[in-house]
Amino acid sequence: MGRDARRKRKSDRKRSRPKSRFQRLLLRFGWLLPLFAIVVGLGVLVVTYAFAEIKLPSQIQITSSAEIFDRNGEPIGFYADEVRRFLLSRDELDELPDHVGQAVIAAEDRDFYEHDGVSLKGIARAAWQNFRGGRISQGGSTITQQYVKVAILRNPERTVSRKVKEAILAIKLERRFSKRQVLNFYLNTIYFGRGAYGIEAAARTYFDRHARELTLPQAAFLAGIIPAPESYQPDKDQATARRRRDLVLDRMHSEGYINGRQLKRATRRRVKLNLGPGSVERKQEAAYFIEWLRRYLEQDEDLRECLYSCGWKIHTTINMDLQQAAEDAVDSQLTEAVDPQAALVSMTPKGQVIALVGSRGHYDNIKRARGFNYATDYPGRHAGSAFKPFTLLTAIEENISPDSRFSGRSPFEIEDDRCDNNGENWEPENYGGSSFGTIDLDQATTNSVNTVFAQLIVEVGPKKVADLLEDFEFDREGSSSERDIAPVCSLSLGTLPVTPLEMGRAYAAFAGRGRLPKPSPVLYIEDAEGNCIREYFDAKEADCDEIEGAEMQRVVDQNSADVLNQSLTHVVEGGTATAANIGRPVAGKTGTAQENKDAWFGGYVPQLATVVWMGYPAEKGPDKKFGTNDDIVPRMGYCSDPVACRPVHGIEATGGSFPARIWAAYMTEAVRNLAVKDFPIPKDLPDETINAAPPPAPVPTATPTKTPKPKPTPKATPTPPSPEPTPTPSPTPSPDHSVPLGEGDP
């Protein structure tokens, strides 16, 4: 989808309103739709059941976990653990308290004892609720159908034929086994989250007790998390977990399983975990990547239901040798416990994420990875001058030449209503108060001159920069964190919070000459029999009919991207990112947020883009408790105070220091087997040259000079400074973790 189409779609969505006449017709005759669907579905079911021969497995199949492979086909993990050893025998299941089965029935299938495997009443109820809500929020599957889906069919596709098979098998299953046996099969098989399959595993995992010892509130809690086990975790969202439990208790009361007194007593209890041996967290290589992969797959409703129980083989994009190189690169530069946090994302121009570091240290701790991932989790951090390429790219698209000249004096007062600073003129400064003479855009990019880019966004218009950022999908359209990007002048200096994954995607688009990829951790997925279920890139090993993930859209003209890339190579050759020079053509940009709280370097070769972030946990917010070590988190939070962070290892923390050095240490390994390529020379150069006359100022100098007493920026100014060149030692090389790579295929 092109950027014009995307803008039109967003505009149309905002303006669209339901037609009142159509709405009245739906309200008057809409009840016929679910009735018609039931009649047709029943007819198909009867005909198919009469003529089809579908053999029921002689033994009930047990669920198996999904196995995860790296891009070279080597196994690296799985989504479950050995809790299946807690399967209960028939006698043990018969010893369970009545309220365990009653809670599950109340939560998942209130008509369980009335239907023969398929509940027409349940289907009608779900269809009506979905119709009223305008979206699919409820399913009509019975407990028997759910069991058939995860234990027998083991296929997530949502097709009519599969639903018919599911219904037929459910009916045949109930004709062969009693209701009690079917319920026991279900209780022994269903997934409860945290790698726990079956009620006994769940009881040990969440409450460190046997299933026969579960109390009424505990049974209701477990029943309540079945629809979305990983989302309804009390340690993530206590309020939601409690609401789910209380909903189950209310249903148990309405079904007559418990009386009013029991309901009142049970709802007063807190949802409190007592994690036992069944929940012991295992070590997991590339834990942050594996956790991001899980979240990525769970967003797809068709995949979510089968992810933990169908024995899939998930082939990912990660290169484990380069993942190790990324972790080593971070560790080689940030060696002290009190050092800042760090994250790294490495991505091909097509969007294949080959390495991801979500936090410094704890690389194999899956429990910690389920906390806060600095590489992927919102709201993100300020990118500082690493955002300047978007203003420069907007100018290039507007035919403004990189030879255009502006004043580099600092501070620089701008009188423009679009740059209003709480009723005062905007007065940005350069990093450290350094002043420049009249310089061109290319020099301003090389040396990251704030005051020039402040003038440039006024020249092109903040609205056009905001539009470009929306084209790069920084507005997060379609996600739970969707936002409008305000057209303000400070965008040029990186005041919009972003994640390393978002920045990695954008820089991959620069490397890809203006085509924006859709980041993905998956190459393809196979079922337990080796059949291709989903293919996200054109993988030679896969044989799916369709490729669903390799979505790329052109967001800027190819020639404009080539002009930008040429300018950004100068940043590495002799500007603020000389520490990222690895002896081959590299383009990139440094960024340092206000008070040095965040430091960035995003760089790329034509075949691979990598972004590194470094910073301190926020004083408040979701990331504070996930510092490097729990005992030092309070001390790491001091950086959120309105004072500059102390130097790290005696060096000022800027994008050109530690992030650039981490990038160089990693990329030295990542490009070892990639062909050396130059960035394409632009066919045409923008020819509109601006010669902005500098305002009255001291005689400009040819090189940066420190202003003796720079005028302080008002506290309300939201402008983060960008880094000037910082003398840094040569990058520390990482151990050789490379593997043979094809050209353009890390």
N, C-alpha and C positions, 0 to 999 in steps of 0.2 A: 504494500500500500504506500503510495507516495505521500509527501507531506501535505500537498494541497487537498488530497482526498481525506487525509486524517483530520485536517482542520475543519473541512466541511462536515465530516461525520460528527466531530465534537460540537460544532455549532448547531447542527440539526438536532442533536440529542438534547442540547440545552433548550432549544425552542419548541421541541415537539410536545404536543399535548394530546391526550386521547380525544377522539371525536365523540361528542356527547351522544349523538344518535346511535353510533355503533355501540357505545357503552350501554345505552338503554336496551338495545337488542340483545346484548350478551346477558344482561340481568334478567330479561324476560324469558329467553329461550336457552340460556347457557346450561341449564340443568339437563337438557337433552344430550349434550355432548358426552358427559361421562356415562350416561345410560346407553348411548349408541356404542361407545367404546367397549362397554361391558358385554353388550349383545354380540358384537362382532368378535371380540376376543373369545367369548364363550363358544361361538360357532367354530372358530378355528381350532380351539382346544379340543372340542368334541371330535371333529373330523380327524385331526392329527392323532389323537389318542386311539381312535378306532382302527387306524391303518398303520401307524408307525410301530416299529419294533425297536425299543430302546432298552437295552439290558442294564439291569441294576448291578453294580459291583457286588461280588460275593462277599467281600469284607468292606467294612466302613473304612474309608481312607482317612488318614491323619494328616493334618495340615503340615506344610513344610515352609521354611523361611526362604526369602529371596536371597540369592547369592549375588554378590557384587564383584565385578571384574574391572581391572584398569583397561586402558586403551589397547594394551598389548595382549589382552586375554588372560592375564594372571589374576587369580582370586585375591581380593583385598578385604572382604568383610561380608556381613550378612545382616538382615533385619530381623533379628530374633536371637534368643539364646537357648540354652539347653533345658528350659523350663518344661518342655513336653514330657520330661521324665516323671512329672507329677500327675499324669493321667490317672484317673480313679477307676477302680473296678466297678462292676455293676452293683455289688454289695455295698461298696463305699458310697456310691452315688445314692443308693437307696437310704443311706444314713444321714443324708443332708437334711438340715432343718427345712420345714415346709416353706418358710419365708424366702429361702434362696430361689427356688423355682418360681414361686409366686411373684417375686420382684421382677424376674426376667420376663415372665409372661405379661405382667402389667406394663412393662416398659416396651416390649417388642411385639406382642401378639395377644391382644386382649380376647380374641376369639379362638384361641388355641384349642380349647376343648370342644368347640362347636363345628369347626371345618374339617375337611378331609384332606388337608394339605394345601389347599388354595382357598383364600377367603374372599369371596365376592364382596362381602360387606366391607372388609378392610380396603379392598381396591377402590370401591366407591367412596369410602370415607376419605382416603388419601387423594383421590382425583378431585373431589369437591374442595378440599382444603387447598390443594395446589391451584385450582382454578380461582378460588377466592383471593388467594395471595398473589396471583399473577406470576408465580414461579414454582419450580419443583422443590418443595420443602419436606414432603413426606413420601415415603414409599409404601407400597401395599403388600410387600413380601411378608409371608408368614415365617415363623421360626423354622418350619420344615423347609421352606424355600431357601431361606438364608443358609441352612446347613447344606442343602444340595449345591448351592452356588459355590461355597468355599471348600467343601470336602469332596464333591463328586465332579461337577463340571469344571471348576477351577479356571474359569474364563471370565474376564471382566467386560467383554464386549456387550453393549446394550443394543441388541437386535431383537426383532420379533421372534425369530427362530430360536434364539437362546432362551428367551422368556418362556416360549412354549415348551421347550425341553425341560426347563426348570420346573414348570408347573406339572408336567406329566410325571417326572421323577418324584416330585413331592407327593403326588397322589399315590403312586406305586409304593413309595417308602412307607406311607401311613397304612397301606393295606397289608404290608408285610410285618410291621412292627407296631407295638402299642404306643399310646401317647407318652407313657412314662419313659419308654425306651428312646423315643425320638427326642424328648426333652433332655435325657441323659447324653445322647449323642451330641446335642447342641452344647450343653454345659461343658462337655469334655473337649470341645473343639474351638469354640468361638474365641476371638482375640480380644484381650482386655488392655492392650497397651504395655509398654515397658518390656516387650518381649515375652509376655505371659499369655500362653494359650491354655484355655480351660479354666474352670472355676477354682480348682485346687492351686494351680500356679498363680492365679490372680490373688487368692487369699494370702498365700505366702509372700507374694511380691509386695502387696500394698499394706498388709496388716500383720505380717509375720505370724500367721496362725493357720491352722487347717481350715478347709472349707466348712467342715462340720461344726466349727466353732464361730462362724460368722454371726454377728448380731444383726438385728433388723436394719439399723441405719447403714451398716457396712454392706449388707446385701443389696440395699437400695442404691448405694453409691456405685457399686460394681455394675449393676444393671443399667444405671444411668449413663455410664461412659461407653457402652457398647457401640453406639452409632459413630462416635469419633473419639477413639481412645486417647490419641495423642493430643487432642485439643481440650479435653475435659479433665486435665490434670490439676489437682488442687494446689500443687506447688507452683503452677503457672498462673492459675486463675481461681482463687478460692471461692469467689462469689458465683462463678458459673458452675463449678463443681457442686456447690451446695444447692443451687437452683435445680440442677439436674436430679440430684438425690431427692429433693423435696417433691419434684414433679412425679417421680416414681412412687413415693410414699402416698401422695394424693390419689394416684391411680389405684394403688393397692387398697386404699380406703373406699374409693368409689366402686371397686369390684367386690368389696366385701371380704377381702383377705385380712384386714386389720380393723380394729374399732377406733373410735375417736380418741380414746385415751392413749392407745398405742401410737397413733399418728402424732398427737401432741408431744409425747415424750421423745419420739424419734426425731422430729424436726428441730427439737431444742439442742440436739447434739451437734457438735462441730465436726466437720470433715477433717479428720486428723490421720495422717499416714504414720505407719510404724514399719518402715521399710525393712524387710527381712532378707535372709540369704538368697531368696529367689530374685531379688532385685539388685544384687551386687553388680556394679557396672564393670563390664569387661574392657580390656584395652582394645583400641581400634585405631589402626593407622589412618592418617588423614581424617581425623575425627570431624573436623569442621566441614570438610568437603562432603563427607558421608552424611552428616546431619542436614546440610543444605540440599543435598540430593533427595533426602527423604521428604523435606518440605516441598521441594519442587514437584515431586511426583504426586504428593498428596493433594496438590492444587487441582489435579485432574480427577474429577469424580469417578470416571470410568476405571481409573487405575487404583484409586485409594482403597477400595473394598478388597482388593486381591493382593495388595502389596506385601502383606505379612503372612500369607497363608497358601499361596498357590505354587510355590516352588519355582518362581521365576529366576531367570538369569539376566541381570541388569549389566549391560556393557557400557561403561562410562567413558568420559573424555579425558580423565586424569592420567597423567604420566607420572608414575610413582617415583621415578628417578629424579624428575624435575621437582616434584613435590618435596622430596628430601632436600634438594638443593635450595628450594625456597625457604624451608625451615632453617637450614644451616646458615643461609645468608642473613636472616633476621638475628639468629643467635650470635653470629660472628660480630655484629655491630652493637647489639644491645645486650650486654653481658651481666649487668648488675640487677639485683632484685628490684631496686627502686627506679629503674629506667622506665621510660614511657611504654605504653602499649604499641602494638604494630599490627598491620594487616597487609596482605599482598594478594592481588588477583592477576593471573596471567591468562591471556585469551587470544585465540587466533582471530584473524579478520572475519571468519565465518561464525564466530561465537562459541567455539569449543573451548571450555575452561579447562586448561591443562594443569593448573596448580592454584591452590587457594589456601592462604593462611588467615585464619579468622581471629587469632589472638596469639600473643607471644607466650611461648611455653605451653605445656599441657596439650601438645599436638595429638596425643593418643588418648585423651580423656573424653570419652563420648558424653559423659554426664555434664562436663563443663561446656562442651560444644552445644548442648541443648539449652544453654543459658543464652549469653549474648555473643553474637558473631559480628565482630567489627567490620568484616568484609562485606556482609550482605544485609545486616539488619538496619531498619529505619530507626530514628529519623536521619542518621548520618551526621557528618561533621562539615565545617566550613572548609572549602577547598582553596581559599586564598587565590593567589595568582595562577594556580593551575586551571582556573576558569577563564583566563584571558584569551585563550585561543578561540573561544566562542564569539567574543566581541570582534576579534581580528577576522574571523571567518565571515561574520556578518558584513564587515566592511569590504572584504574581498568580493562577496556576492553582490555588493552595491557598487562594484567597479572602482573602489578606492584603492589606489596604488600603495604598496608597502613603502614606496619612496616618499609618501606624504610626510610633511614635517610639522612637528608640534613642539611646544615648549616643555622642557623637562624640569622646570623649576619646582622646588618643594619648600613650603606648601603652595598649593595652587587653588585659588578661590574660584568657584564656578557659580555664576548667577543664572540659574535655570530652574523653573518651577518643578520640573521632573526630577530634580536632584535635591528637593527641599529636605533640610535637615532640622526637623522640629522648628520650623519658622526661620531658620538661618540658612545662609548660603553654604553649600557643600565645600569643604576645604580639605581635600585629601592630601596626604603626604607620601613621599617615597620611603622605602624601608631605611630606617636609621637616619632619616632627615636628609639623605643625599640629594644634591641638586645636579641637574644636567643642563646643558645648553639646549639649543634648538636641534632636535634629532629626528630621524625618520622612524617610521613604524617598525621597520626591521630591527633597528638598533634598540628601540624601546622594548621590543619583544625579547631580544637577546639579553638585555640588562634588567628586564622586568620593572619598567618604570611606571609606577602607579598613576602619576599625574597625567601622563600621556594617554593612558587607557581610560582615564576619567573623561578627558576631552573627547576621545574617540567615540565613547558610547553616547555622548551628547550629539556628536556629528551624525551618527547613523540612526539614533533614536532608541531608547530603552525598549520600546515595544517590539522592534524588529529583533533585538537580541532575545527578548523573552519568547518570541515566536520560534526562533531557532532552537532554543532550549526545549520547547515543547515538541519540536520535530525530533529532537534527540530523546524524547520521552522522559525528561526530567520531571514532568508533571505527574508521573506515575499513574497515568490514566488506566482505569480498570482495576486498580489495586485498592486495598482498604486504606492506603495512605495517599490516595489521589489528592492533588492540590493544584491550585491556580498559582501561576508564577507571576508575581507582581512586576510590572514594567518599571523598575527603579534603576537609578544609575549605579547603585552599589553592586548590581549583578556583575558588572565588569570586573570587580575585585573579589568575587567569590563568596558572597554572603548567603548563598542558597545552600542549605545542608544537603549533602550528597553522600553516597556510600562508595567505597572502592569498587564494588561491582558495577555501579552505574558509571563511574569514571572510566573503568576499564573498558566498558562497552563503547563509550564515546571515543576513547583513544583507539580502540580497535577499528572504529569507523574511519578515523583519520588514516590509519594504516591501510584500510580497505578502499581508500580514495573516495570516500563520501557515501558508502553504503553501510547502513546501521544494522548490525546483526542482532539476533535474539539469543542472549547467553543461555547455554544449556550445559548441564553436567552429563547428559546421556547421549550415547551413540545409537543404541538400539536395545530392545527388550525382547527376550525369548520366553516362551512358556516352558513348563517342565519337560515337554517332549521335544523342545528345540525349534518350535514354530515361531516365526517372527510376529510379534504383537504390535510393536511400535518401532519406527525408524525415524530418528531425528536429523540425521545427516546421511549423505549418500555413502554408507559404509559398505565396503566390498563384501564383508562377511554376512551382511543381512540380506534378507529376501522378502521384504515387505512390499506390498502393492503400492503404498503411498509413503511419501516422506513428509512428516508433519512438523518438524522442528526447525528446519533450515530456512527460517524466514529472514530475509534481508530487504531493506527498503532504502531507496536512494533519498538522502536527506539534504545533500548539497551537490552541486555540480562537480564532476570529476576534476575538471581543470582548477576549480576553486580549492579543492582539497589538495591538489598538487602544489599550488601556490603556498598554502598554509604549511605543508610539510617542508618545503624548502626553507621557509622562515624559521620553523622550529628546529631544524638541524643546526642552526647557528647558536641556539641556546646551549647545546651540548659541546659544540666545537670551541666556543670562546665566551660563553655567557655564564649564567647562574648555575649551570648543571655540568660543569667540566668534570665533576667526579663520576659522571655517568658515561664518560667516553670509554668505549670498550674496543676501540680499534677498527670500527666499521661504521657505515652510515647509520646514525641514530637521530631520531627527532624526539623532542620532549619538552616538558615545561615543569618548572618548579612551582611550589605554592606554600606560603606560610600564613596562617591565620593570625588574627590579632592576639597579642600577648603570647605569641609562639605556642598556643595551645594545640594547634594542628600543623603538621608539616607533611607535604606531599611531593612525590615526583611521579609523573606519568610519562613513560617513554615507550618507543616502539621502533622496530625494524619493519620492513615491508611484510614480513611473515608472522609477526608476533608482537602483541602489545602487553605491557605490564604496568600496573599502578601500585605504588607503595604509599601507605599512610602510616604516620606515627603521631601519637598524642597521648594525653592523659585521660583517665576515666572522668566522666562528668561528675560534678559535685552532687547533682541531682539527676535522676533519670534512670532508664533501664540498664545502663551499662556500668553503673558505679560499682556494684558488688562483684563484677567480674574483672577485677584487676589482676595483675600478675600473680600475687599471692594474697590470700584473704587477710592475713595479719597486717599487711602494709597498705591496704586500700584506703584507710582514713588519711594516711600521709600522702597518697597519690592524688587525693581529691583537692589538695590545696591549690592546684593550678587553675581551678575555676574562679578563684578570687581575682579581682581586677588588678593583678600585678603580673609582670612577665615571669614566665617559668625560668627556673635556674638553668644554666648550661648543663648539657649532658656530657659527662666525661670531660668537662672543661671546654666544650665546644658549643657554640650557640645552635639551638635546635631549629634549623631552617630546612626547607625542602632540598636545598643544594648540598646539605651535609649528610645526615644519616639516611634519609630515604633514598637519595641518589646513590649512596654507597651500597645500600642493601640491594637496590635495583641492579647495579653493576655486578655485584657478587653473584646474584642469581642469573642474570642474563648472559654472563660469561659462559655458564654451563648450558643455558637453554639454547643458545645459538651455535654451540660447538659444531653441530652437524648440519647447520643450515647454510645454504649458499649465501655468499656475500652479495647483496643487492643494493643498488643505488635507488633512491626515490626518483620516480619519473620527473623529467623536466616539464614544467607547464608549457602547453602549446601557445597560450596567450596570457599576457599579464594585464591586470587592471591598469587603465591609463588615466584615470581621474586623479590628479595629484593635488593634494591640499597643502597649502603653505600657510599655516596658522601663524600669524604674527604674535610673538611672545609679548606678554604684558610687561610694563616697566619692572625691571628687576636688576640686580647686580649683574655685572658683565658675566655671561655664561662661560663655562670652561668646557674644554673638549673631553675631559674625563670627570668622573664623579668626584665631588669634593664635599666633605662634611660641613654642614652648616653649624657654626659654633653653638648657637642657641636656637634650635628649631622651635617654631611655634607649636605648642601641643595641640593635638586634635581634640575637639570637644568630646566629652564622654559619650554623648549620644550618637557620635558618628559611627556608623556600622561598617566602616571600611577596614578590612584586614590588610596589613602591609604585605608586600611580596618580598622575597629574599633577594639580596644582592649577592654577588659571588662571595663565597666563604672558602677560605683556604682549607682544604681537607686533605688528609693523607690518602694515598692510593687505596682503592678498594681491596679489602682482604679477600683473597680467592677462597672459594669453597672447595671441598673435596670433589673429585671427579665422579659425579653421579650420572653422567650422560649415557644415553643409549643411542644406537644408530638411528638416525632420523632421516626421513625423506625430505626433499626440498619442500618447504612450506608445510611440513607435517611434524610439529613437535610432539 
